[in-house]
Structure formats: C-alpha cells, structure tokens
Amino acid sequence: MCHEEKRIDALMTIWKEINEHINEIEINYAKIVSILITIMGAIIVYFQGDTVPRVLFDCRFCLLIFMPITISSVIAYLSCQFRWVAISRMYLTSIEKEINTLLGGNYCTWNYDIVEKYVAHRNVANTKLLPLINGLFFVMSLLYFDSSMFASDVSIAIKICYCVFTVVLVVACLIPFVGNEKIRKEEYSFPAN
C-alpha cells in the first residue's frame, strides 16, 4: 500500500469516527429534551399546575428556583454539544477536501456539499421549525416560571431579582448557539508538518 492510500485510509477512519460522534450528539439531543419535558410535566402535574409559592422558601419557591436552573443547564449543555458539532463539521469538511485532493476528484462530499445543501439550507424542519419550537418551549417555560413567581406573596424585590436572574441565565446559555454557523463554515487547513 502506497503512502497516499495509507493517508486516505487514515483520513477515512478519522472521518468515520467524527461523523459517528456527531450522530451520537444529535440523537442524544432529542433524548435530553424529551427527558426534560417529561420531568417538568410530571412536576407541574404533581403540583396540579399550582407552582405559585405561598411563602419564601416553601417547596414551590424552591421548585421555581430549581427548574429554570435545570433548563438553563440543559441549554448550556446542548449549546456546548452543538459547538462540538459545528467544529466537527468544519473539520469533516477539511478531511473531505483533503481526501478529494488525494483522489483527484470530488468523491467525498457528504459533509461539505450534501449536508450543506439539504440539511443546513433546504431542510425547513432543521432550519426553521426546530429552532422555533425550541425557542417557544424555553420562552414559554420562562414566562410560566416568572408569572408563577409574580403571582406569589413574596416581596416585589425578590420577584424582580428572580425574573432578571432567569432571563439573564437563559440568554447567557443561548448566546453560544449564535456562533455555531460561523464556526461550521470556517475554512480549516491542516497544520504544516
């Protein structure tokens, strides 16, 4: 086996491993969101929809502190995972271009052509519907928690602090999603030996 064939084999092995990792992340996303929605729904059902705290530090107050932090933690985790997907897609594009250079033609185009055309741009579910549904879920959850806190008997200062805290927390967790598209499209070149 010549040097170029060994290099192509090595690049294909790396490509397969990274692509499997991306697929794993994307499958786990659905599981994590489903689990989160199930747990939140069960908690709300347990309290029969009444999550309004009666006094400071009762179980409903603790719930209203815990749930936004949990949701924000999930958003932050997903944000980190999707950053890994963006970086991996950028790297896979470079690997595909390197393989194509070694093969002398465009044979390996899954990530930088097919995924780019049909998943990143022409897939309404991924580009419009999923972000809209997720955004609505997180915004409606935030509004639910904030309105429950405002309907409570705790002081107005705590209510305002709580609302500011939850909004800042969710926004801070969502900000990293914004840069993923730019990272995914970045041109990566292999370092010189």
Buried (B, 14 or more C-beta within 10 A) or exposed (E): EEEEEEEBEEBBEEBEEBBEEBEEBEEEBEEBBEEBEEEBEEBBEEBEEEBBBEEEEEEBBEBBBEBBEBBBEBBBBBBEBBBBBBBBBBBBBBBBBBBBEBEEEEEBBEBBEEBBEEBBEEBEEBEEEEEEEBEEBBEEBBEBBBEBBBEBEBEEEBBEEBBEBBEEBBEEBBEBBEEBEEBBBBEBEEEEE
